[in-house]
Amino acid sequence: MGKEMPVLSVLMVTYNREQYIDTALKSVLRQKTSFPFEIIICEDCSTDGTLAICEKYAMAYPDIIRLLVNEKNLGYQRNNLKCLSAARGKYIAVCDPDDYWICKDKLQIQYDIMEKNPQYSLCFHRVLNYYENDGSKSLSNGTERKGTYTQLDLSKKNFIANVSCFFRNNYFELPEGIEQVVSVDYVFSMLSASKGDLYYIPKVMALYRKSESSIFVGKDRSKALLMSLNVRKFIINLFPENKEVVDNLKMASAAILYNLWKLHKSENETQKADEVWRELASEYPVWIQQRLISSESIAIKPLLKAQVFRLLSLIRKQLSKFYPLPIIR
């Protein structure tokens, strides 16, 4: 397989993931495809046993795995861009080392869709979310139903899990300053969506691990919110001529600021809360007005419905702990 030019490049950016990466690599290597693919591992000077595991796999699968070892630690975003630039395939898929694919035909399914539909710039699928801190699980994209989505849809919220992405290589130019963006996944998806439609596959084909080591799940929630805010501000500057997309991104940014304000209030960080509110009021006054109108119009029935929904969600969360994780051998 590896002696041929790969049709697909699987990107795996890693740092200190010795307890997970073995499963991730096995899940990629067991993929059944009609085309050759490569796995590019960008190892960022791990201080645990990650590099040794990567070297073992690279020696066992020299025709498939390309192991790139950094001389010094680059950090996630720069390492990610390095991995992307090394891709030789017509298509790119992503598997972070703490996630894994649970469907052996995942790549073939996505490849067939993209080959038959040149209007699609990216396809993605449903994933199983695993919350490692309490063992609960959930399914992504609970509200996504239709097959085709646009950049306008994606600008409202980021509904694409990185582990599910399958997109065309060299389809867009990387914008200046992207190496400063901590979370580039949403940027890549929005850039892809500017070139073509997005296709959603409702089949669950991967596990997305949400652990305490992840900033989006860990204790520093304020930092995670600021990351989400900054990536949207960066994307806004990429598409200044697209008013609808910019408006959606601004509304999402306002909602993030509001959640950050609530977080600081709940932690009695009055000065930080006041600073966030001033930014919210000065940059997004329309959002505040809409929020106030929405709050005043809340009726008893919708409130009761929301309470029932929260109760059912809590029950579902507890029951999900008994659902076994897919095993990769």
SEROMAR-784698 format. One record per residue: residue in three letters; x, y, z of N, C-alpha, C in turn. Coordinates in pm, whole numbers, padded with zeros to 5 digits, always signed. Layout:
ALAXYZXYZXYZ ...
! end
This chain:
MET+00082-00121+00000+00000+00000+00000+00086+00125+00000 GLY+00190+00125+00085+00265+00248+00105+00357+00286-00009 LYS+00389+00187-00100+00478+00219-00211+00408+00306-00314 GLU+00276+00308-00312+00199+00394-00400+00185+00531-00335 MET+00161+00633-00419+00133+00765-00364+00000+00759-00290 PRO-00005+00802-00165-00130+00791-00089-00240+00879-00145 VAL-00360+00826-00145-00479+00903-00185-00527+00985-00067 LEU-00499+00936+00054-00545+01001+00177-00432+01011+00277 SER-00425+01124+00345-00330+01142+00456-00409+01155+00586 VAL-00375+01069+00682-00437+01076+00815-00341+01151+00907 LEU-00387+01260+00963-00302+01344+01049-00319+01304+01195 MET-00207+01285+01263-00211+01254+01406-00104+01338+01476 VAL-00145+01442+01542-00056+01533+01614-00053+01490+01760 THR+00066+01466+01813+00068+01406+01947+00173+01469+02040 TYR+00135+01470+02167+00224+01512+02276+00173+01449+02405 ASN+00255+01367+02469+00222+01303+02596+00086+01231+02594 ARG+00076+01134+02505-00049+01057+02494-00021+00908+02496 GLU+00074+00865+02580+00115+00724+02581+00000+00630+02621 GLN-00096+00678+02701-00203+00589+02745-00313+00573+02642 TYR-00309+00653+02534-00416+00650+02435-00370+00613+02294 ILE-00250+00650+02256-00212+00650+02114-00209+00510+02051 ASP-00184+00408+02131-00184+00272+02079-00321+00238+02019 THR-00427+00271+02091-00563+00245+02044-00594+00328+01920 ALA-00553+00453+01920-00579+00541+01806-00513+00485+01679 LEU-00388+00444+01689-00317+00391+01573-00378+00260+01524 LYS-00414+00173+01616-00479+00048+01576-00609+00074+01501 SER-00685+00174+01547-00813+00203+01484-00798+00254+01342 VAL-00686+00320+01313-00659+00369+01177-00604+00257+01090 LEU-00512+00181+01144-00447+00075+01067-00544-00035+01025 ARG-00651-00055+01097-00747-00161+01062-00852-00116+00960 GLN-00839+00006+00910-00933+00055+00810-00924-00026+00681 LYS-01041-00062+00628-01050-00138+00503-01079-00040+00389 THR-00984-00020+00300-00999+00077+00192-00957+00017+00058 SER-01010+00074-00048-00972+00035-00184-00860+00123-00236 PHE-00807+00209-00153-00706+00307-00193-00594+00312-00088 PRO-00475+00352-00128-00364+00362-00032-00376+00488+00054 PHE-00338+00477+00179-00335+00594+00267-00210+00594+00351 GLU-00175+00710+00401-00061+00724+00490-00107+00781+00624 ILE-00031+00751+00728-00053+00810+00860+00068+00897+00891 ILE+00044+01025+00911+00153+01117+00945+00143+01148+01094 ILE+00242+01104+01170+00247+01132+01314+00349+01243+01336 CYS+00304+01354+01392+00394+01464+01428+00412+01461+01579 GLU+00529+01413+01624+00557+01394+01766+00629+01517+01820 ASP+00570+01579+01924+00615+01711+01968+00695+01707+02098 CYS+00799+01620+02100+00891+01613+02216+00819+01571+02344 SER+00746+01463+02336+00676+01412+02455+00775+01375+02564 THR+00732+01390+02689+00817+01356+02803+00780+01222+02864 ASP+00678+01156+02806+00640+01023+02855+00683+00919+02751 GLY+00614+00807+02741+00653+00701+02650+00589+00709+02511 THR+00531+00824+02476+00462+00836+02347+00554+00811+02229 LEU+00672+00870+02230+00764+00856+02117+00802+00710+02094 ALA+00827+00637+02201+00867+00497+02189+00756+00415+02121 ILE+00631+00444+02156+00519+00374+02095+00510+00408+01947 CYS+00528+00536+01915+00524+00580+01775+00634+00514+01694 GLU+00754+00507+01751+00867+00444+01681+00841+00296+01656 LYS+00778+00229+01752+00746+00087+01736+00651+00067+01617 TYR+00549+00151+01608+00453+00139+01499+00514+00179+01365 ALA+00599+00281+01366+00663+00326+01243+00755+00217+01186 MET+00820+00142+01273+00906+00032+01228+00822-00085+01176 ALA+00706-00109+01238+00621-00220+01198+00546-00192+01068 TYR+00518-00063+01041+00441-00024+00922+00514+00088+00847 PRO+00633+00061+00797+00712+00166+00733+00652+00219+00603 ASP+00567+00139+00537+00506+00183+00411+00382+00269+00432 ILE+00335+00274+00556+00212+00349+00585+00239+00468+00676 ILE+00321+00447+00778+00341+00550+00881+00464+00635+00852 ARG+00445+00766+00855+00555+00862+00847+00564+00932+00983 LEU+00669+00906+01054+00688+00965+01187+00779+01086+01176 LEU+00725+01204+01208+00800+01328+01207+00822+01371+01351 VAL+00947+01374+01394+00981+01406+01533+01040+01546+01539 ASN+00979+01633+01614+01027+01771+01625+01153+01778+01711 GLU+01243+01867+01673+01365+01886+01751+01338+01962+01880 LYS+01236+02048+01875+01192+02118+01996+01040+02126+01995 ASN+00983+02146+02111+00837+02149+02124+00780+02270+02051 LEU+00688+02245+01958+00627+02351+01878+00495+02401+01936 GLY+00431+02319+02018+00296+02353+02064+00193+02299+01965 TYR+00071+02282+02011-00030+02212+01931-00054+02278+01796 GLN-00075+02411+01795-00114+02474+01670-00004+02468+01564 ARG+00120+02494+01602+00229+02489+01504+00257+02345+01459 ASN+00247+02253+01552+00266+02112+01518+00156+02064+01423 ASN+00035+02114+01446-00078+02079+01361-00057+02129+01218 LEU-00010+02252+01205+00016+02310+01073+00130+02236+01002 LYS+00230+02195+01079+00340+02117+01021+00288+01985+00965 CYS+00200+01921+01041+00143+01794+00998+00061+01812+00870 LEU-00017+01918+00866-00099+01947+00748-00012+01970+00625 SER+00097+02044+00642+00183+02076+00528+00256+01953+00474 ALA+00268+01849+00557+00337+01726+00515+00246+01630+00439 ALA+00116+01657+00440+00020+01565+00378+00038+01559+00227 ARG+00040+01437+00173+00058+01416+00030-00070+01371-00039 GLY-00169+01334+00038-00290+01277-00019-00383+01380-00082 LYS-00471+01329-00167-00575+01412-00226-00674+01455-00119 TYR-00690+01368-00019-00782+01396+00092-00707+01391+00225 ILE-00768+01451+00326-00712+01451+00461-00819+01408+00561 ALA-00778+01321+00653-00863+01283+00766-00782+01308+00892 VAL-00851+01324+01005-00784+01359+01129-00821+01259+01238 CYS-00720+01211+01309-00745+01127+01427-00648+01170+01536 ASP-00695+01248+01630-00610+01285+01743-00579+01162+01826 PRO-00464+01156+01891-00420+01032+01957-00503+00990+02077 ASP-00586+01079+02131-00672+01037+02242-00813+01001+02195 ASP-00837+01006+02063-00963+00962+02005-00936+00833+01926 TYR-01042+00772+01876-01021+00659+01785-01145+00632+01701 TRP-01122+00561+01590-01230+00530+01496-01288+00393+01530 ILE-01418+00381+01530-01483+00257+01571-01547+00182+01456 CYS-01540+00237+01337-01596+00174+01217-01482+00145+01119 LYS-01466+00019+01080-01357-00020+00991-01373+00038+00850 ASP-01495+00077+00813-01522+00128+00679-01535+00280+00675 LYS-01499+00345+00783-01516+00491+00793-01452+00564+00675 LEU-01326+00537+00649-01256+00608+00542-01314+00577+00404 GLN-01351+00451+00382-01407+00414+00253-01541+00481+00229 ILE-01624+00488+00333-01755+00553+00322-01739+00700+00286 GLN-01648+00768+00355-01627+00910+00329-01561+00934+00194 TYR-01468+00847+00158-01402+00859+00027-01503+00846-00087 ASP-01591+00748-00078-01690+00726-00184-01781+00847-00200 ILE-01820+00907-00090-01908+01025-00095-01836+01141-00162 MET-01713+01165-00124-01638+01279-00179-01605+01259-00327 GLU-01575+01136-00367-01544+01109-00506-01665+01128-00596 LYS-01782+01091-00546-01904+01099-00627-01966+01239-00625 ASN-01922+01322-00531-01985+01454-00514-01878+01563-00507 PRO-01830+01611-00622-01726+01715-00622-01771+01847-00561 GLN-01903+01865-00541-01952+01989-00481-01927+01994-00330 TYR-01891+01879-00270-01863+01876-00127-01716+01905-00101 SER-01690+01996-00011-01552+02026+00027-01509+01945+00148 LEU-01606+01896+00224-01577+01824+00348-01696+01736+00383 CYS-01671+01620+00439-01781+01542+00496-01743+01503+00639 PHE-01843+01484+00721-01822+01453+00862-01933+01360+00909 HIS-01919+01307+01028-02017+01209+01075-02042+01224+01224 ARG-02138+01150+01271-02170+01151+01413-02061+01077+01492 VAL-02039+01119+01615-01938+01054+01700-01996+01025+01837 LEU-01932+00931+01904-01965+00900+02042-01876+00983+02132 ASN-01934+01072+02211-01859+01152+02307-01840+01071+02436 TYR-01717+01063+02482-01687+00991+02606-01626+01087+02707 TYR-01700+01110+02818-01656+01202+02923-01578+01119+03026 GLU-01449+01126+03015-01363+01037+03091-01372+01060+03242 ASN-01403+01181+03284-01404+01212+03427-01513+01138+03504 ASP-01628+01111+03439-01735+01040+03511-01786+00917+03436 GLY-01730+00888+03320-01769+00768+03247-01898+00780+03167 SER-01956+00900+03162-02080+00917+03086-02050+00933+02938 LYS-02155+00915+02857-02138+00921+02711-02257+00992+02649 SER-02236+01044+02530-02345+01107+02455-02312+01098+02307 LEU-02411+01127+02224-02390+01128+02080-02388+01271+02030 SER-02297+01300+01938-02289+01434+01882-02400+01457+01781 ASN-02416+01583+01741-02506+01621+01632-02649+01572+01653 GLY-02698+01593+01776-02834+01552+01805-02940+01629+01729 THR-02908+01751+01685-03007+01833+01613-02982+01833+01463 GLU-02870+01773+01418-02840+01772+01275-02914+01656+01208 ARG-02990+01686+01106-03069+01583+01039-03041+01576+00889 LYS-03033+01691+00825-03017+01691+00679-02876+01650+00639 GLY-02860+01612+00513-02730+01568+00466-02635+01681+00434 THR-02685+01784+00367-02598+01892+00319-02608+02017+00405 TYR-02491+02071+00438-02482+02195+00515-02394+02294+00441 THR-02406+02421+00477-02329+02526+00412-02243+02600+00515 GLN-02161+02690+00465-02081+02773+00554-02169+02857+00645 LEU-02283+02901+00593-02374+02980+00675-02424+02899+00794 ASP-02456+02772+00772-02497+02685+00882-02385+02671+00985 LEU-02264+02650+00935-02151+02626+01024-02112+02751+01102 SER-02144+02868+01048-02111+02992+01117-02196+03013+01242 LYS-02310+02945+01250-02397+02958+01368-02340+02883+01487 LYS-02284+02764+01460-02218+02686+01565-02127+02584+01498 ASN-02024+02544+01571-01931+02444+01518-01983+02305+01554 PHE-02046+02239+01461-02106+02107+01488-02023+01993+01430 ILE-01898+02020+01392-01812+01918+01332-01705+01874+01431 ALA-01706+01746+01467-01601+01691+01553-01477+01665+01469 ASN-01363+01706+01518-01239+01695+01441-01210+01551+01398 VAL-01240+01455+01485-01212+01315+01457-01299+01260+01344 SER-01401+01335+01304-01491+01290+01198-01460+01355+01063 CYS-01367+01449+01060-01341+01528+00939-01275+01448+00827 PHE-01318+01476+00706-01259+01419+00585-01271+01528+00479 PHE-01159+01594+00445-01170+01709+00356-01064+01706+00247 ARG-01083+01790+00146-00993+01794+00032-00864+01869+00068 ASN-00753+01812+00027-00623+01874+00055-00595+01986-00044 ASN-00522+02087+00001-00485+02202-00082-00607+02270-00144 TYR-00717+02270-00069-00841+02328-00119-00854+02474-00081 PHE-00774+02517+00014-00778+02656+00060-00638+02698+00105 GLU-00613+02826+00100-00485+02880+00147-00493+02910+00296 LEU-00387+02878+00367-00383+02909+00509-00366+03058+00528 PRO-00452+03122+00607-00444+03267+00625-00327+03308+00714 GLU-00282+03427+00695-00174+03483+00777-00217+03492+00922 GLY-00130+03452+01011-00158+03459+01154-00226+03337+01212 ILE-00252+03234+01130-00324+03117+01181-00244+03042+01287 GLU-00112+03056+01283-00031+02987+01384-00055+03042+01524 GLN-00120+03157+01535-00152+03215+01666-00286+03166+01720 VAL-00363+03095+01637-00494+03044+01679-00474+02911+01749 VAL-00520+02903+01873-00497+02781+01952-00576+02663+01896 SER-00700+02686+01860-00786+02579+01808-00814+02607+01660 VAL-00741+02537+01571-00752+02565+01428-00856+02480+01357 ASP-00915+02384+01426-01009+02291+01362-01127+02365+01300 TYR-01185+02457+01375-01300+02533+01327-01260+02621+01208 VAL-01139+02674+01212-01090+02756+01101-01080+02672+00974 PHE-01023+02552+00985-01012+02463+00869-01150+02432+00811 SER-01245+02403+00899-01380+02367+00853-01447+02485+00783 MET-01430+02605+00839-01491+02724+00777-01424+02757+00643 LEU-01294+02738+00634-01224+02760+00508-01270+02659+00403 SER-01284+02534+00443-01336+02431+00351-01476+02467+00306 ALA-01559+02511+00401-01698+02544+00370-01710+02664+00278 SER-01607+02745+00270-01609+02860+00178-01589+02816+00033 LYS-01546+02690+00014-01518+02639-00120-01624+02540-00170 GLY-01709+02492-00080-01810+02394-00120-01897+02356-00003 ASP-01999+02275-00029-02091+02233+00076-02028+02127+00167 LEU-02093+02104+00280-02050+02004+00377-02153+01892+00380 TYR-02107+01768+00391-02202+01656+00393-02195+01584+00527 TYR-02312+01562+00586-02321+01498+00717-02367+01353+00703 ILE-02292+01261+00764-02326+01119+00768-02375+01087+00909 PRO-02500+01047+00927-02553+01026+01062-02501+00902+01133 LYS-02417+00823+01068-02363+00701+01130-02254+00736+01231 VAL-02254+00669+01346-02151+00689+01449-02028+00607+01410 MET-01916+00676+01382-01798+00605+01332-01669+00635+01409 ALA-01679+00712+01519-01558+00744+01595-01595+00776+01739 LEU-01496+00766+01825-01510+00806+01965-01427+00932+01987 TYR-01492+01031+02047-01426+01157+02080-01413+01165+02231 ARG-01291+01157+02280-01266+01153+02424-01261+01295+02480 LYS-01339+01319+02585-01336+01447+02653-01286+01423+02795 SER-01159+01458+02817-01095+01429+02944-01061+01558+03018 GLU-01018+01543+03142-00980+01659+03223-00857+01730+03165 SER-00778+01657+03086-00660+01719+03025-00698+01809+02907 SER-00823+01795+02862-00871+01881+02754-00921+02012+02814 ILE-00881+02123+02755-00920+02254+02808-01070+02277+02799 PHE-01135+02211+02703-01278+02231+02686-01360+02152+02787 VAL-01295+02062+02858-01365+01984+02959-01306+02007+03097 GLY-01180+02045+03102-01111+02063+03229-01162+02178+03313 LYS-01085+02211+03416-01132+02304+03517-01127+02451+03472 ASP-01037+02485+03382-01022+02624+03344-01121+02659+03234 ARG-01247+02670+03271-01354+02695+03174-01342+02833+03112 SER-01293+02930+03187-01281+03065+03133-01182+03069+03017 LYS-01074+02994+03029-00975+02988+02921-01034+02925+02796 ALA-01116+02822+02816-01181+02755+02703-01276+02851+02631 LEU-01351+02929+02707-01444+03025+02647-01368+03133+02568 LEU-01257+03178+02623-01177+03279+02553-01119+03223+02423 MET-01081+03095+02424-01032+03032+02302-01142+03028+02196 SER-01262+02992+02238-01375+02986+02144-01406+03125+02089 LEU-01396+03224+02175-01421+03362+02133-01317+03409+02033 ASN-01190+03384+02063-01082+03432+01978-01082+03367+01840 VAL-01116+03239+01834-01118+03172+01704-01228+03230+01616 ARG-01340+03270+01677-01448+03331+01598-01410+03471+01551 LYS-01341+03544+01634-01294+03677+01593-01196+03664+01477 PHE-01113+03560+01480-01018+03537+01371-01092+03505+01242 ILE-01194+03420+01250-01269+03380+01131-01347+03498+01073 ILE-01399+03584+01159-01473+03703+01112-01386+03784+01017 ASN-01258+03796+01049-01168+03875+00964-01135+03806+00831 LEU-01167+03678+00821-01139+03605+00697-01248+03626+00592 PHE-01369+03658+00637-01481+03670+00545-01559+03800+00567 PRO-01491+03914+00561-01557+04042+00592-01669+04077+00494 GLU-01663+04021+00373-01764+04055+00273-01891+03972+00287 ASN-01886+03866+00365-02002+03778+00381-02080+03820+00506 LYS-02175+03910+00490-02245+03971+00604-02319+03868+00688 GLU-02388+03775+00624-02466+03677+00700-02376+03589+00786 VAL-02264+03545+00729-02170+03464+00805-02111+03544+00921 VAL-02072+03667+00894-02015+03753+00998-02117+03778+01110 ASP-02241+03804+01073-02346+03829+01173-02365+03707+01263 ASN-02365+03588+01204-02380+03466+01283-02263+03448+01379 LEU-02143+03473+01330-02024+03460+01414-02024+03561+01528 LYS-02075+03681+01499-02084+03783+01604-02186+03744+01710 MET-02298+03687+01668-02399+03643+01765-02345+03530+01851 ALA-02269+03440+01790-02207+03332+01867-02103+03388+01964 SER-02029+03488+01920-01929+03552+02007-01995+03620+02126 ALA-02108+03684+02100-02181+03750+02209-02229+03648+02312 ALA-02279+03534+02265-02325+03430+02356-02210+03375+02440 ILE-02092+03363+02380-01975+03317+02453-01936+03418+02561 LEU-01938+03546+02526-01907+03650+02625-02008+03648+02740 TYR-02134+03626+02707-02238+03621+02810-02210+03504+02905 ASN-02173+03389+02852-02142+03273+02936-02018+03299+03020 LEU-01922+03373+02964-01802+03408+03040-01839+03503+03153 TRP-01929+03597+03126-01976+03691+03230-02044+03614+03343 LYS-02130+03518+03308-02199+03438+03409-02100+03356+03491 LEU-01997+03304+03425-01896+03225+03496-01823+03310+03599 HIS-01779+03430+03559-01710+03518+03653-01802+03560+03768 LYS-01929+03583+03737-02025+03619+03843-02039+03505+03943 SER-02049+03383+03892-02068+03267+03980-01947+03242+04069 GLU-01830+03286+04023-01707+03268+04100-01668+03395+04177 ASN-01763+03492+04182-01744+03617+04256-01622+03697+04208 GLU-01595+03688+04078-01487+03766+04019-01548+03891+03957 THR-01581+03986+04045-01658+04104+04006-01589+04189+03900 GLN-01460+04213+03918-01388+04299+03824-01385+04236+03683 LYS-01356+04105+03677-01353+04037+03548-01493+04037+03484 ALA-01595+04016+03567-01732+04015+03517-01769+04151+03458 ASP-01730+04257+03526-01760+04393+03477-01689+04420+03345 GLU-01565+04375+03332-01489+04395+03208-01555+04323+03092 VAL-01600+04201+03116-01665+04122+03011-01797+04187+02971 TRP-01872+04236+03071-02000+04298+03039-01983+04427+02957 ARG-01879+04502+02988-01853+04625+02912-01822+04591+02766 GLU-01744+04486+02745-01714+04443+02608-01840+04395+02537 LEU-01922+04320+02608-02047+04269+02551-02140+04385+02513 ALA-02152+04481+02602-02243+04594+02578-02194+04685+02466 SER-02063+04701+02455-02011+04792+02352-02007+04729+02214 GLU-01977+04600+02207-01961+04534+02077-02087+04464+02027 TYR-02174+04422+02119-02291+04343+02078-02420+04391+02144 PRO-02453+04518+02133-02575+04570+02198-02702+04506+02142 VAL-02701+04471+02013-02819+04409+01952-02847+04274+02016 TRP-02741+04199+02045-02759+04068+02108-02821+04084+02246 ILE-02774+04182+02323-02829+04206+02457-02977+04239+02449 GLN-03014+04324+02354-03154+04362+02337-03240+04239+02304 GLN-03190+04156+02214-03264+04035+02178-03274+03941+02296 ARG-03170+03934+02375-03169+03847+02492-03272+03894+02594 LEU-03281+04022+02616-03377+04077+02711-03521+04051+02665 ILE-03545+04071+02535-03680+04047+02481-03716+03899+02496 SER-03620+03813+02469-03643+03669+02480-03672+03630+02624 SER-03600+03690+02719-03620+03658+02860-03758+03701+02907 GLU-03804+03817+02860-03935+03868+02902-04050+03785+02846 SER-04026+03714+02736-04134+03640+02671-04142+03495+02715 ILE-04057+03453+02809-04060+03314+02854-04191+03286+02926 ALA-04260+03183+02881-04387+03142+02941-04366+03023+03032 ILE-04470+02987+03107-04459+02877+03203-04439+02744+03131 LYS-04516+02720+03024-04507+02591+02955-04368+02565+02898 PRO-04309+02662+02825-04173+02639+02777-04073+02615+02889 LEU-04094+02684+03004-04005+02666+03116-04016+02525+03173 LEU-04138+02476+03185-04161+02340+03233-04103+02238+03136 LYS-04118+02266+03007-04064+02177+02905-03912+02169+02917 ALA-03849+02281+02942-03703+02284+02958-03660+02205+03082 GLN-03738+02217+03189-03706+02144+03312-03718+01993+03292 VAL-03822+01952+03219-03841+01810+03189-03726+01760+03102 PHE-03686+01842+03005-03575+01804+02917-03446+01786+02996 ARG-03420+01876+03090-03299+01865+03174-03302+01738+03257 LEU-03420+01705+03311-03433+01583+03391-03407+01459+03308 LEU-03464+01455+03188-03442+01341+03098-03295+01330+03058 SER-03232+01445+03036-03090+01446+03000-03005+01389+03113 LEU-03041+01426+03238-02967+01376+03353-02982+01224+03366 ILE-03103+01175+03344-03127+01031+03350-03049+00959+03241 ARG-03054+01015+03121-02982+00956+03009-02832+00953+03035 LYS-02780+01059+03097-02638+01066+03128-02597+00954+03224 GLN-02678+00932+03327-02647+00827+03425-02654+00688+03362 LEU-02754+00667+03278-02769+00536+03212-02654+00510+03115 SER-02602+00617+03054-02496+00601+02954-02368+00543+03014 LYS-02351+00558+03145-02231+00507+03210-02222+00355+03203 PHE-02338+00290+03184-02341+00144+03176-02319+00093+03033 TYR-02311+00185+02937-02289+00147+02798-02140+00126+02778 PRO-02098+00004+02739-01953-00022+02726-01890+00052+02609 LEU-01766+00088+02626-01692+00154+02520-01657+00054+02409 PRO-01657+00097+02284-01613+00009+02175-01466-00031+02196 ILE-01435-00156+02172-01299-00207+02192-01229-00223+02057 ILE-01107-00173+02048-01027-00184+01927-00917-00287+01950 ARG-00914-00387+01866-00811-00493+01881-00721-00492+01758 
! end
